[in-house]
Amino acid sequence: MKVNLLVHRIRRLYTLDPCSEGLGEALDQSVAFSDGKLAWIGSAEDAPEADRVVDGRGFSPCVQRAAPVSSWVVLVAFFSSC
């Protein structure tokens, strides 16, 4: 899979998954977009190839999944981790 944009190596990603403890914190993650839509979320080690890569180490994004839909549907916000 090749995507248009990859926000790579996000230190902390908050999924807000109600099935996870706390805020659903995941470490060293990447988020990919294709044609303006969220295409992939997962470990930075497994990230797909992308036309453009943004260093995500300065961000702490929050991604919300709408239950019971099985796909990730809303990127809520990017917050500076400073």
N, C-alpha and C positions, 0 to 999 in steps of 0.2 A: 504494500500500500504506500502510495506517495501522496502527501497532503500539501496544501498551499502554505500553511503557517504552523509552526511548532513553537510553543512556549516551553522551553527545555530546562530541566534541572531545577524545578521549583522546590525550594527547601521544605516547605510545608503546604500541603493542599488540604483544605477542609471540605469534606464531601457533604456534611450535614445529613448524612444517612441515618435515619431513625433506628436502624438495626445495628449501628456501630456505637461504641462507647464514646461519650463526650461529643465532640464535633465531627467525629470521623476523620481524625487527623491521619494523613498519609505523608511519608517523608520521601524526598527525592523523586518527584513525579514529573510527568510532562503532559501537556494538553495540546491536542492537534485540531486544526480547523481545515475544512475543505469546502470551497465554494461558499464561504461565509457561515458555515454551520459547524457545530461541534462534531468532530469525527471520531475522536479517540481520547481516552484518558488512561494512564497507566504508569508503570515504573519507567523512569528515565532510561534505564538499560534496554528496554524493549521498544523505545520510541521509533515511529516510522520515519522514513526519509521525508524531507520537506523542501519546498522551493525557498522558503525563508525561515530562518531559525532565530528566535529571540531568547536571550539569556534570561531565564526566569528566576535566577538566584536572588534577585532583589524584590520579588513579589511573594505575597501570601494570598493566593486566590481562594475564593470560596465557590464551590460548585455544588448545585443542588439537583437532586434527582427527584422527579415527580413520581411518587408511588401511585399505582402499581406498575407504571410503565417501566420496562426493563432497560431502556436506554437513557443516557444522560441528556437532559433537555435544556437546562438553563445554566448559563454562566452568570453568577450573581454579581461579583465584583472583584477587582484587584485592589489590594491594599498594600501600601509600602510596609516592609518589615523593619524599617529603621526605628 
